[in-house]
Amino acid sequence: MALLPDDHRVLYQAFLDQASQDATLTPWLAKLPEQLANGLDRQRHGDLSAWEKAVAKLPALPEERHVDLTSDTVSIDVALSDSQKRQCFNLLRKLSPWRKGPFRLGGIEIDTEWRSDWKWQRVAPHLAPLKYRKVLDVGGGSGYHAWRMAGEGASFVLVIDPSPRFYWQFQAVRHFVGEADGGRTQFLPVGIEDVPEKLAFFDTVFSMGVLYHRPSPLEHLQQLKEALAPGGELVLETLVVEGDEQTVFVPGERYAAMPNVYFLPSSKALCHWLTRCGFTNVRVVDEAVTTLEEQRSTEWMTYQSLADFLDPNDPTRTIEGYPAPRRAVIIANKPASVISSPT
């Protein structure tokens, strides 16, 4: 058998460690080779080799480092020479655009498009304590929130996202983190549809910024529910509109210039959907309009951002004339047990 790349070997070991404690994860372990091969297929992703090479060229780092996964900026302080710092800066820039962060890696400040720390500040106070919990972060991007989850003491955090660019951004951060998290934080380049059905393994499942990209939102909610262990917690963040339980907005071909936005329910409608899907203790914990300070172009994400997608004469509307992006966070639970109906 050929030797596995280091990133694959570490992922396998993390799955093996979890499966040794809970055989629920064993069927997924068998699927990893195919999922990694598909998710990192160079034929499907023309730039993948360049991203992989950029991470491979990052210089070896000294063992002594200070890793902070509990502050707004995920920070790894490690001594680099001036030439090493320039090398790291140039290699990390090859992975641009960086969308979720911020990070500080060896003194290099990565100012990402999203101030993801602001979202975390809104979400974190409402979570069941993450310490010792097994966590799935669906559509987790470069992994910023996953590192924050690890910082809260989660025993296992798995990011799934089909983007190979995000995969290699995560591996770049992993290069700096090293073993400081004990290998508890991992990334698999797949979507929620690749999670085994009825897995019932994770104590907490996050789906942030995903639901509105799904043409079948109720199917997505069911998939999230199936990934949760009985009694587990769902953390759902998505675009919403104002309205009552029956309000669901379906935009045209684009919404805020995004081509793949399907359903924007009101918070009340989304709570209704979750209840219909069998979730309990459904509650809205935050709702706010996205500001130009939270999502913007930066040196590390030089493409157009939110300011370019709003009506220049009326920032409360998108360039298509729709309500400007508004996001809500809803938390709900999978029932601890299923009560059989009387015969």
C-alpha positions in Angstrom: 0.0 0.0 0.0 1.3 3.4 -0.9 2.2 5.8 1.9 -0.5 8.3 2.6 0.2 12.0 2.5 0.6 13.5 6.0 -2.7 15.3 5.9 -4.6 12.1 4.9 -2.7 10.1 7.5 -3.6 12.5 10.3 -7.3 12.5 9.2 -7.4 8.7 9.1 -5.9 8.5 12.6 -8.4 11.0 13.9 -11.3 8.9 12.5 -9.7 5.7 13.9 -9.4 7.3 17.3 -13.1 8.3 17.2 -14.2 4.9 15.9 -12.3 3.1 18.6 -14.5 4.9 21.1 -17.7 4.8 19.1 -18.2 2.3 16.3 -20.9 4.6 14.9 -18.2 6.3 12.8 -16.7 3.0 11.4 -18.8 2.9 8.2 -17.6 6.4 7.3 -14.0 5.4 7.8 -14.4 3.0 4.9 -15.6 5.8 2.6 -12.6 8.1 3.2 -10.3 6.9 0.4 -13.0 7.5 -2.3 -14.1 10.8 -0.8 -10.6 12.2 -0.5 -9.9 11.1 -4.1 -13.0 12.8 -5.4 -12.7 15.9 -3.3 -9.0 16.5 -4.3 -9.2 15.3 -7.9 -6.8 17.4 -9.9 -8.8 16.8 -13.1 -11.8 18.5 -11.6 -9.9 21.4 -10.0 -7.3 23.0 -12.3 -5.7 25.1 -9.5 -5.5 22.4 -7.0 -1.8 21.5 -7.7 -0.7 25.1 -7.2 -2.5 25.2 -3.8 -1.0 21.9 -2.7 2.5 23.0 -3.7 2.1 26.3 -1.9 1.3 24.5 1.4 4.1 21.9 0.8 6.6 24.8 0.4 5.8 26.4 3.8 9.1 26.2 5.8 9.5 23.8 8.7 8.7 25.6 11.9 10.3 25.3 15.3 8.5 23.2 17.8 8.2 26.1 20.2 5.1 28.1 19.4 2.2 29.8 21.1 -1.2 28.8 19.7 -4.3 30.8 20.7 -7.6 29.4 19.6 -9.7 31.3 22.1 -9.2 34.9 20.8 -11.0 36.7 18.0 -7.9 36.3 15.8 -6.8 32.6 15.5 -3.1 33.2 16.3 0.0 31.1 16.1 3.1 33.0 17.4 6.3 31.3 16.2 9.8 32.7 15.5 10.4 33.2 11.8 13.4 34.8 10.1 12.7 37.7 7.8 13.2 35.5 4.8 10.9 32.8 6.2 8.2 35.4 6.9 8.4 36.7 3.3 8.3 33.1 2.0 5.2 32.3 4.1 3.5 35.6 3.2 4.0 34.9 -0.6 2.8 31.2 -0.2 -0.2 32.1 1.8 -1.2 34.8 -0.7 -1.2 32.0 -3.4 -4.2 30.5 -1.5 -6.3 33.7 -1.9 -9.1 34.7 -1.7 -9.3 34.2 2.1 -12.9 34.6 3.1 -13.3 33.4 6.7 -11.0 34.5 9.5 -9.1 36.5 10.8 -5.8 34.6 11.3 -2.3 35.7 12.5 0.2 33.1 11.4 3.8 33.7 12.4 3.2 37.4 12.6 1.4 37.5 9.2 -2.0 39.1 9.6 -4.6 37.6 7.3 -7.5 40.1 7.1 -10.2 38.0 5.6 -13.4 39.1 3.7 -15.6 38.1 6.6 -15.0 39.2 10.2 -16.0 35.7 11.2 -15.1 36.5 14.8 -18.2 38.8 14.9 -20.4 35.9 14.0 -18.8 33.7 16.6 -19.4 36.4 19.2 -23.1 36.4 18.4 -23.3 32.6 18.4 -21.0 31.4 21.2 -23.0 32.7 24.2 -26.0 30.6 23.2 -24.3 27.2 22.6 -24.3 24.2 24.9 -20.7 24.1 26.2 -18.5 22.5 23.5 -16.1 20.9 25.9 -15.7 17.2 25.2 -18.3 17.4 22.4 -17.9 15.9 18.9 -18.7 18.7 16.4 -19.5 18.8 12.7 -19.0 22.1 10.9 -20.9 21.9 7.6 -19.6 24.3 4.9 -17.0 25.5 7.3 -14.8 27.2 4.7 -11.1 27.7 5.7 -11.9 26.4 9.2 -11.9 29.5 11.3 -14.9 28.6 13.3 -13.7 25.0 13.7 -10.5 26.2 15.4 -12.6 28.4 17.7 -14.7 25.2 18.5 -11.4 23.4 19.3 -10.5 26.3 21.5 -13.7 25.8 23.5 -12.5 22.2 24.3 -14.4 20.1 21.7 -13.0 16.6 21.7 -13.3 16.2 17.9 -14.1 18.9 15.2 -14.7 17.9 11.6 -15.1 20.5 8.9 -16.8 19.4 5.7 -16.7 21.7 2.7 -16.3 20.6 -1.0 -14.0 23.4 -1.9 -10.4 22.2 -2.3 -9.1 25.8 -1.9 -10.6 25.9 1.6 -9.1 22.5 2.2 -5.6 23.8 1.5 -6.2 27.0 3.4 -7.1 24.8 6.4 -3.9 22.7 5.9 -1.9 25.9 5.8 -3.3 26.9 9.2 -2.7 23.4 10.4 1.0 23.7 9.4 1.3 26.6 11.9 -0.9 25.0 14.6 1.0 21.8 14.5 0.0 19.3 17.2 -1.2 22.0 19.6 -4.8 20.9 19.3 -3.9 17.2 19.6 -5.1 16.5 16.1 -8.7 17.1 17.2 -9.5 19.5 14.3 -9.9 17.9 10.8 -11.1 18.8 7.3 -12.8 16.5 4.8 -13.5 18.0 1.3 -17.0 16.7 0.9 -20.6 18.1 1.2 -23.3 17.1 3.6 -24.7 14.6 1.1 -21.5 12.6 1.6 -22.1 12.1 5.3 -23.4 8.6 5.8 -27.2 8.5 6.3 -28.5 8.2 9.9 -25.1 8.6 11.3 -26.3 9.9 14.7 -22.7 10.6 15.9 -22.1 14.4 16.5 -23.1 16.2 19.7 -23.2 19.6 17.9 -23.7 20.3 14.2 -23.1 23.7 12.7 -24.6 24.8 9.4 -23.7 28.5 8.8 -24.2 30.1 5.5 -25.3 27.0 3.7 -29.1 26.6 3.8 -29.9 29.3 1.2 -27.6 27.6 -1.3 -29.6 24.4 -1.1 -32.4 23.9 -3.6 -34.1 21.5 -1.2 -33.8 23.2 2.2 -35.9 20.7 4.2 -33.7 17.9 2.9 -30.7 19.8 4.2 -32.4 20.1 7.6 -33.1 16.4 7.7 -29.5 15.6 6.7 -28.2 17.8 9.6 -30.6 16.0 12.0 -29.4 12.6 10.9 -25.8 13.6 11.6 -26.7 14.5 15.2 -26.7 12.1 18.1 -29.9 11.9 20.1 -30.3 15.0 22.1 -27.6 16.8 20.0 -27.7 20.5 19.2 -28.1 22.1 15.8 -26.7 25.6 15.2 -28.2 27.0 12.0 -27.2 30.4 10.5 -28.7 31.5 7.2 -30.1 34.4 5.2 -33.6 35.4 6.2 -36.3 38.0 5.4 -38.7 39.7 7.7 -42.2 38.2 7.9 -44.5 35.7 9.5 -44.5 31.9 9.6 -45.7 31.8 5.9 -43.1 34.2 4.5 -40.6 32.6 2.2 -38.8 34.7 -0.5 -37.5 33.1 -3.7 -35.2 35.5 -5.6 -34.6 35.4 -9.3 -31.5 34.2 -11.0 -29.3 36.2 -8.6 -29.5 37.6 -5.1 -26.8 40.1 -4.1 -25.0 38.9 -7.2 -24.9 35.3 -6.0 -26.3 32.9 -8.6 -27.2 30.0 -6.3 -29.6 31.4 -3.7 -32.9 29.5 -3.6 -35.0 30.1 -0.4 -34.9 32.9 2.1 -37.5 32.2 4.8 -38.4 34.5 7.7 -37.0 33.4 11.0 -40.5 32.4 12.1 -41.0 30.3 8.9 -37.6 28.7 9.5 -38.5 27.8 13.1 -41.7 26.2 11.6 -39.6 24.2 9.2 -37.4 22.9 11.9 -40.3 21.9 14.0 -41.9 20.1 11.1 -38.6 18.3 10.6 -38.8 17.0 14.2 -36.5 19.3 16.0 -37.4 20.5 19.5 -36.5 23.6 21.6 -36.3 25.7 18.5 -35.3 29.3 19.2 -33.9 32.3 17.4 -30.9 33.6 19.3 -29.8 36.4 16.9 -31.0 38.3 13.8 -29.2 41.2 12.2 -28.5 42.9 8.9 -25.0 42.2 7.6 -22.9 45.3 7.7 -20.2 46.6 5.3 -17.8 46.4 8.2 -18.4 42.6 8.7 -18.1 41.6 5.0 -15.7 43.6 2.8 -12.8 43.4 0.3 -9.4 43.3 1.8 -5.8 42.7 0.8 -6.4 39.0 1.2 -9.7 39.1 -0.7 -9.4 41.6 -3.5 -12.6 40.7 -5.4 -15.9 42.4 -5.2 -17.7 42.1 -1.8 -20.9 43.2 -0.2 -20.6 46.9 -0.9 -20.5 46.1 -4.6 -23.7 44.0 -4.4 -25.9 46.7 -2.7 -27.8 49.4 -4.4 -25.4 52.4 -4.3 -28.4 54.8 -3.7 -30.1 52.6 -1.1 -28.0 50.2 0.9 -31.1 48.6 2.4 -31.6 46.9 -1.1 -29.4 44.6 -3.2 -28.5 45.6 -6.7 -31.4 43.5 -7.9 -33.8 45.5 -5.7 -34.3 42.8 -3.0 -33.9 43.4 0.8 -30.3 43.6 1.8 -28.7 40.5 3.4 -30.1 39.7 6.8 -29.0 36.7 8.8 -30.4 34.8 11.7 -29.1 32.2 14.1 -31.5 29.5 15.2 -30.6 26.8 17.7 -32.6 23.6 18.0 -32.2 20.0 19.4 -32.7 16.6 18.0 -35.0 14.7 20.4 -33.2 12.6 22.9 -35.4 9.6 22.0 -38.2 8.7 19.7 -41.5 8.0 21.3 -43.4 5.3 19.5 -47.0 6.0 18.6 -49.6 3.9 20.3 -50.9 1.0 18.2 
